Amino acid sequence: MPRWVPAPTLVVIATGICEALGAVGLMTRRWRVAAGWGLAAYALCVWPANVQHAINDLSRGTGLPLAYHAPRLLLQPLIIWWALWASGAVRPRRNG
């Protein structure tokens, strides 16, 4: 967790609750699009923590390897897009 995040334990609990609520929201017609936007925002907001986790592990040499962190960090934009696409918040344009 980056040092600038206040109350890290509370933040981890809150983000877990947000993930669970987002998953439930995706299963309902009424809340699906809002859940998609929320999960996309969540994925964007936790990205700095994922970067910090990678920095900590790789600088100390005692944590998870680059083979774990690199795909996780590189795929974050895809996860954001996937949440928006799966919820129907965005749709690819069709030409023709």
Sine and cosine of phi, psi and omega as CSV:
sin_phi,cos_phi,sin_psi,cos_psi,sin_omega,cos_omega
0.00,0.00,0.75,-0.66,0.06,-1.00
-0.86,0.51,0.54,-0.84,-0.06,-1.00
-0.90,0.45,-0.44,0.90,-0.06,-1.00
-0.98,0.21,-0.11,0.99,0.02,-1.00
-0.99,0.13,0.85,-0.52,0.01,-1.00
-0.97,0.24,0.50,-0.87,0.07,-1.00
0.73,0.69,0.90,0.43,-0.10,-0.99
-0.83,0.56,-0.62,0.78,0.01,-1.00
-0.90,0.44,-0.70,0.71,0.04,-1.00
-0.89,0.45,-0.63,0.77,0.02,-1.00
-0.90,0.44,-0.67,0.74,0.02,-1.00
-0.89,0.46,-0.69,0.73,0.03,-1.00
-0.89,0.45,-0.71,0.71,-0.01,-1.00
-0.89,0.45,-0.66,0.75,0.01,-1.00
-0.93,0.37,-0.56,0.83,0.07,-1.00
-0.90,0.43,-0.67,0.75,0.05,-1.00
-0.90,0.44,-0.67,0.74,0.03,-1.00
-0.88,0.48,-0.67,0.75,0.04,-1.00
-0.88,0.48,-0.72,0.69,-0.01,-1.00
-0.90,0.45,-0.70,0.71,0.03,-1.00
-0.90,0.44,-0.60,0.80,0.06,-1.00
-0.89,0.46,-0.67,0.74,0.03,-1.00
-0.89,0.45,-0.68,0.73,0.04,-1.00
-0.90,0.43,-0.68,0.73,0.01,-1.00
-0.87,0.50,-0.58,0.81,0.04,-1.00
-0.90,0.44,-0.39,0.92,-0.03,-1.00
-1.00,0.06,-0.02,1.00,-0.01,-1.00
-0.89,-0.45,0.60,-0.80,0.03,-1.00
-0.91,0.40,-0.66,0.75,-0.08,-1.00
-0.89,0.45,-0.63,0.78,-0.13,-0.99
-0.95,-0.31,0.02,1.00,-0.11,-0.99
-0.84,0.55,-0.79,0.62,-0.06,-1.00
-0.91,0.41,-0.69,0.73,0.03,-1.00
-0.88,0.48,-0.64,0.77,0.03,-1.00
-0.90,0.43,-0.64,0.77,0.04,-1.00
-0.88,0.48,-0.72,0.70,0.05,-1.00
-0.90,0.44,-0.66,0.76,0.01,-1.00
-0.90,0.43,-0.68,0.74,0.01,-1.00
-0.93,0.36,-0.57,0.82,0.07,-1.00
-0.90,0.43,-0.70,0.72,0.03,-1.00
-0.89,0.45,-0.65,0.76,0.05,-1.00
-0.86,0.52,-0.75,0.66,-0.02,-1.00
-0.88,0.48,-0.60,0.80,0.05,-1.00
-0.93,0.37,-0.66,0.75,-0.05,-1.00
-0.95,0.32,-0.49,0.87,0.01,-1.00
-1.00,0.06,-0.13,0.99,0.01,-1.00
-0.82,0.57,-0.72,0.69,0.04,-1.00
-0.85,0.52,-0.59,0.81,0.04,-1.00
-0.92,0.39,-0.60,0.80,0.05,-1.00
-0.91,0.41,-0.63,0.78,0.06,-1.00
-0.90,0.44,-0.71,0.70,0.01,-1.00
-0.88,0.48,-0.65,0.76,0.04,-1.00
-0.87,0.50,-0.70,0.72,0.02,-1.00
-0.90,0.45,-0.71,0.71,0.00,-1.00
-0.86,0.50,-0.72,0.70,0.00,-1.00
-0.88,0.48,-0.76,0.65,-0.04,-1.00
-0.89,0.45,-0.73,0.68,-0.11,-0.99
-0.96,0.27,-0.52,0.85,0.00,-1.00
-0.96,0.27,-0.51,0.86,-0.01,-1.00
-1.00,0.04,-0.39,0.92,-0.01,-1.00
0.94,0.33,0.22,0.98,-0.05,-1.00
-0.91,-0.42,-0.08,1.00,-0.07,-1.00
-0.97,-0.23,-0.46,-0.89,0.01,-1.00
-0.95,0.33,0.51,-0.86,-0.10,-1.00
-0.99,0.15,0.12,-0.99,0.05,-1.00
-0.85,0.52,-0.55,0.84,0.01,-1.00
-0.87,0.49,-0.41,0.91,0.09,-1.00
-1.00,0.07,-0.75,0.66,-0.14,-0.99
-0.96,0.28,-0.65,0.76,-0.07,-1.00
-0.86,0.51,-0.79,0.61,0.02,-1.00
-0.88,0.47,-0.61,0.79,-0.01,-1.00
-0.87,0.49,-0.71,0.70,-0.02,-1.00
-0.96,0.27,-0.63,0.77,-0.02,-1.00
-0.95,0.32,-0.49,0.87,-0.03,-1.00
-1.00,0.04,-0.08,1.00,-0.02,-1.00
-0.83,0.56,-0.68,0.73,0.06,-1.00
-0.88,0.47,-0.59,0.81,0.04,-1.00
-0.91,0.42,-0.63,0.78,0.03,-1.00
-0.90,0.44,-0.64,0.77,0.04,-1.00
-0.89,0.45,-0.75,0.66,0.02,-1.00
-0.88,0.47,-0.66,0.75,-0.04,-1.00
-0.87,0.49,-0.67,0.74,0.03,-1.00
-0.88,0.47,-0.66,0.75,0.00,-1.00
-0.94,0.34,-0.66,0.75,0.00,-1.00
-0.93,0.37,-0.74,0.68,-0.05,-1.00
-0.89,0.46,-0.50,0.87,-0.03,-1.00
-1.00,0.06,-0.19,0.98,-0.06,-1.00
1.00,0.10,0.14,0.99,0.01,-1.00
-0.92,0.39,-0.55,0.84,0.08,-1.00
-0.71,-0.70,0.50,-0.87,0.05,-1.00
-0.74,-0.67,0.64,-0.77,0.07,-1.00
-0.89,0.46,0.57,-0.82,0.04,-1.00
-0.96,0.28,0.64,-0.77,0.09,-1.00
-0.95,-0.32,0.83,-0.56,0.05,-1.00
-1.00,0.03,0.74,-0.68,0.09,-1.00
0.93,-0.37,0.00,0.00,0.00,0.00
